């Protein structure tokens, strides 16, 4: 039964996806790919953090959020 399921999945995969994508999936080093995704997520997080803390619009947004009770004000002296 397991071989039949594998055959069905293989048939569906080869008929519904382009061959170039299948070749890419077969040859990709998943560790490197996931590490790249992690780096991109870290870059996006740091850019968001920089934008909120350093740009004029980010500072205005932060003040607005504090005024409306969405976030608490950050006290840097407590650390």
C-alpha positions, 0 to 999 in steps of 0.5 A, a space after each residue: 500500500 505504501 508504494 502505491 501511495 508514493 506512486 500516486 503522489 509522484 504522479 501528481 507531483 510530476 504532472 502538476 508542477 514544472 520540472 524546473 521546480 522539482 529539480 530545484 527542490 531536489 537539489 536545494 540544501 535546506 539548511 542553507 535555505 532556512 538560514 537565509 530565510 532566518 537572516 531575511 527575517 532578522 533584517 526585516 525585524 531590525 529595519 522595523 525596529 530602526 524605523 520605529 525608534 529613529 525616524 520622525 514618523 516612527 517617533 510620532 507613531 510611538 507617541 500616538 500609541 502611548 497617548 492612546 494606551 496601546 503601548 506603555 512608555 519606555 523608561 530607559 532609566 530603569 535598566 
